[in-house]
Amino acid sequence: MATDLRHRVSKPISRLAKTGALSPAEVRAARLIEEAVISILTQDIHSGGIAERGLARGNTGPGFEDQFLRRHDVRQSYYGWVEQMGANQLPAGPVLAVIIDGRALTEVDRTWKKRKGWTRGKLISGLRLFIEIESQEREKRNRLTA
């Protein structure tokens, strides 16, 4: 399935949110993960170094720097999340298949040859881990700017 680069929540995430299986914080984490992946994938296309040069030259519009720094922060949280997923022996692939590709949980279970419900558990664990990491990153930024 081709990844749609518009910001949206995948159908599985939306369904889990509607049933109450995912909290609003976990849905937000899924959105941030998707935003980070899209930002990383399109970084060269959108910026090609333009964002960095724009900041250096001062050729930016209102809010550009805040937007640039926010994207950077989301990417940093994502990189930390991927690292911690590996450290905690949680596979990021199935989680990303649901969030980015919108693949059904049962489809991912079958692809990874796991029992029914395995992907759901990994997804929830992964989203909770992202929430922790993003919170730590935010606290770190706040200490640096205080």
N, C-alpha and C positions, 0 to 999 in steps of 0.2 A: 504494500500500500504506500503510495507516495505521500510524503509529509506535506501538509498544507502549512505554509509559512505565516498564515494569519493567526493572530493570537486567539485561541479558543481552548475550551476544556474538552478533552476527548469524551466520547460517549460513555465508556466504562467509568470514568471519573464522575461524570455527571450522574449516572445511574446510582453509583455508590453514595454520592452526596444526597440524592433524593431519598434513599432508603435509610439514611442516617448512619451508614457504615463508615463514612468519612466526616470528620468535623470540618467546620469552615477553615480552620487553620491548616488542615491537611489538604483541602482543595486549593488554598492559597499556595501551599508548598508545591503542589503539582503545577500550578500556573507559573511559579517562579522557575521551576526546573525547566519547563517548556520554554520560557522566556530566555533562560540562560543558553539552552541548546540552540535556539534560533539565533541568538546573538552571536554565539561562537561560529555557527555555520555561515552566517551572513556577514561576519565581521569584515572580511576582506572586500566583499561586494559593496557594503554600505560605506565603510570608512576608507578602505584601501590606504589607510594612513591619513585620510583627510581629516578625521576627527582629531587626531593627535596634532596634525599641522594646524588645524583651525584653532585649537586651544593655544598653540605656540604663537600664532600670528594675531590672535584676538578676533578672528573672523567668525564670531559665533553670535547667534541670536539670543534673545531672552530665554533663560532656563537651560541653555545648551550644556553648560558645565554640569549642572545638577543631573541632567539626563545622562550625560556621559559617565559621570561618577556612579550613578545608580546602576547602569548597565555593568560597569566594572565590578561593583559590589555583588551583584547577582551572579556574575561569572565566577568570582572568587568563592562565594558560598557553594556554587555548583562543583567547582574543582575540589574543595574541601569535602563535600559530600561524596563524590566519587572515591576519593582516597579513603574516607571512613567506611564506605560500603565495603571496599576490599578488606580493610582492617578487621571489620566485623563479620567477614565471610558472608556478606549479603550480595547476591548477584545484581548488578545494576541493569543488565540487559533486559530481564523481564519487566522491571519497573519502567524502563524507558520505552519498551514496546507498547505498554499500556498508555503511558502519558503522551508520548510523541506520535506513535503510529496509530493510536486508538484501537489497538487489537483487543479483542475480548479476552477476559481472564481465562476462560476455558480453552481458548485457542492457544494462549501462551502456556498453560499447563500442559497441553498436548505437545506443543513444540519442544518444550524442555523435558518431556517425558516424566512429568511429576503427577502426583495425585491431585484430584479436584480440590481446589481451595488453596493450593500451595502459592500460586501467584498472588492471590488476595493478601495472604499473610506477609509476603515479601514486599508488596506494594505498601501496605500500611506501615510496616517496620521502616521501609525506606523513606516514606514521607515524614514519619516522626523523627527520624535521624536528620533529615534536611531541616526540619523546624529547629532542632537543637543547634545545629551548626550555624544556621542563619542567625539565630539569637546570639550565639557566641561572637559571630562576626560583627553584629550590630553593637554589642557591648564593647568590643575591641575598638571599633570606630569611634564610639562615644567617648571612650577614655582618651583616645588620641586627640580628639577635637576639643575636649574640655580644658 
